[in-house]
Amino acid sequence: MELTVYGAEVICASCVQAPSSRATAEWLDAALSREFGGQVTIRYVSILSPETEQDRVYCERIHADEFFFPLVVSGDTVLGEGFISLGPIVKFLHEQGIESISESSQG
């Protein structure tokens, strides 16, 4: 499953104490790789350079102040914005049927 992190090299003005969007993407990639192995990939997209039509829509919504960045999404599901927490993302992945490495090796 692919998760997309939208952001910019500058830190969101409303999220001054938060890490940068790229640092958030790297942190998520490391944390989710430990939990889920290669079942989850993280894609970082600059809000200044959307790559797909869906990226363009999310980037426009960030520019219109509908969302803070970093913004983490899976398809049409927003998993977090601004200060990103791992818990809701892990819960979402489990709800999608993705098993933790430790769970899949036990069963």
Secondary structure, DSSP 8 states (H G I E B T S, - for coil): -EEEEEE-SS--TT-TTS--HHHHHHHHHHHHHHHHGGG-EEEEEETTS--SHHHHHHHHHHHTTSS-SSEEEETTEEEEESS--HHHHHHHHHHTT---HHHHHH-
